[in-house]
Amino acid sequence: MRNSLADVVAAGLRVLDAQGLENCSMRRVAAELGVQPSALYHHVPDKQTLLALMADEIVGPVALGGGAAQGAEGAAGAQAAGPAADPRAFCVALREAMLAVRDGADVVATAAAFRLGASDVERWLTALVGPDGARTLLLYTFGHAQSTQTHRQAAALGALIDPAALPRRDAAAVADPERDLDASFERGLAIILRGLDASATSGR
């Protein structure tokens, strides 16, 4: 049966989740589909285009309103309404969407940096906080998500320092590093949003 573009993107995401971005090659995506690499080029002209489509898929839940899975009717309503008018919730949902896929933050950040893909995430965030605020929030969210994914990969490889080997004052800070990463994201996000609010107030 002939594969569709959606099949190619889905296969790319499976390879990404299993092999990581470094090993997500067109050859491996083709092998996932049981076809020759040349067959992929009927759907995408190059790997960059495929990565852009994968990035759009990763942030899809955010584009549909940034929530958990919805029924068809709920998804259609969310798409019509766009994301909730809350930049904090928007950035939290974006980070969660990227963290849900191995190296998802790298894929989405790369696509955004090179203006690849068709995601409306930046446009919608711009509508909430303006272009400068949107770029600042996106860069912060991308960077924090990338750092979190690196931490998770290091933990999976057993490459993190055992808190028991640290001085007590430092061990307390890394006793639950995953929770601390989430908390630090929230703290940094709050600082940025307060700055944006203050800037908007002073400009009135």
N, C-alpha and C positions, 0 to 999 in steps of 0.2 A: 504493500500500500504506500502511495506517495506521501511523504511527510509535508506538513504545512509549516509556515513560518513560526506559528505558535509551538509546534513540535520541536523545532530547532532551538528556540529560546528556552523551552522547558528542559531540553537535554543539556543546554549550556549551563543552566542553573544546577542541574544534578551533578554535572562534572565539577562545577565550582564548589559545591558543598562537599563533595567527596575528595577532590584533589587540591583545592585552593586555587587562587588566581594565577599563581606562577605556572601551574600545570594545566591550566584551562586552555588547551590549544584546539584549533579547528580539527586536528586529527583525532583528538580524544572525543570531541563532541560528535564527530562523524561515527566513531566506533560505538558510542553510546546509542546511536540511532541505527547501527548496522549498515551504514552506507559508506561510500568512498568520500573523502574530503571534498572532491570536486562537486559532489551533489549539493553541498551546503551553499555553494556560490550561486545557485539558482534562486536562493532566498536572501542572502546578504552578500554585499560586495567584498567585505573584509572582516577581520576579527574585531576591529574597532566598532563597526556598526553592530555586530552581535553583542558586544559588551554594553553598548548604549541601550539596546533593546532589553538586555538583562537588567540594567539599572532601572529602566522604566518599570519593569515587572516587580523589582524589589520594593520600589516606593509606591507601587500601586495602591496598597491599603491606605496610605497617607493621602494620595490623590483622591481617593473615594471618601474621604472624611476622617481618616485616621482612627479607625476603630477596629474592633475585632471582626471576625467573619460575620457577614450579614446575609439575609435572604435576598433574593433577586429584587424584590420590591424595595427593601431598605437600601440596597446598594444603588439602585436607580435614583432614589430620592436623595441620597448623599451626594451622588455625582452631580445632580442638578443644583444642589445647594452649595457644593464646594466644601472645603474644610471649615471646621468651626473657627469662629473669629477669636481665637485664643493662641497667640504665638507660642506660649509656653507648652500648651498641650500639643501643638503642631510639632515642635522640635522634639518633644519626648516621644511622640509617635514615630517621627522620622528616624530617631536613633534606634528605637526598638525594631523597626522594620529592617534597618541595616544589620543590626546585631543578630537577627533571626537567620541570616544566611552567612556561611563562612566567607570571610573576606568581602562581605557585602558593602561595608563602608568604603573599601578601596575602589570597588567597582563604581559605586554611585559618585564618590568624590572625583574620580578620574573623568567620568562622563560629564559631570558638571563643569569641571575645570576646562575641558576642551569643547564645551557647548555641544556635546553629542546628545542624541536622544530627543524625545519630545515631551518629557515630563513637565508638568506645570507647577511643580513644587516651588521653584523660585518666584514665579509670577504670582502665585497665591500668597506666598509669604511677603512679597513686596507690597501687595495690597493691604497687608496688616500693619507693616512697620516701615514701609518705604524701601527704596533700593539699597541704601547704605545699611540700614538695619537688617535687611534680608541677607545681604552678603555676609555681614558680621555673624549673624546667627547660624547661617549655613556653614561657614568655615569653622566655627566653634563646634557645632554639632558633628560635622564630618570628622574633625580632628579628634574629638573626644571618643567617638565611636571607633575610630581606627586604633586609638590607644587601648581602648577596652578590648578590642578583638586581639590585639597583640598580647595583652595580658592573659587572656583566656588561652591562647595558643601556647604561651610559655608555661602556664599552669598545667595544661594537658601533657606537655613534654617533661614536666617535673623540673623545670628550670628556675622556678621561683625560690627565693630564700625562705627557709623555714623560720617562722616568727619566733620559735623557741631559741634560735641562735642569735637573736637580736637583743640589744639592751631593752629593758622593760618599757622605756618611754617610746621606743620605736616599734616594739612588738605590738603594743596596743593599737597602733595606727593601722597595722596590716593584719590584725586578727581576723577580719572578715573583709578582704580586699575587694570582693565583688560588690558588697554592699557599699563600701566606701567610694567606689567608682561611680555608682549610681547617685550617691549623695553629693559627691563633688560635682557631678554634671548639673544637678539641680541647683547647687549653690552658685556655680558659675553662670548658669542661665539666668538666675535671679539678679545677679549683678549686672549683666548686660541689659536685661529688660528694665531695670531701674534706671540705668543710664539713658536708655532710649526714651523712657517716660520723662525724665528730667530735661532731656534735650528738646522733646516736643513741647513741654510746658514753657521752657524759656524762650522758645521760638514763636510763641503766640503773641 
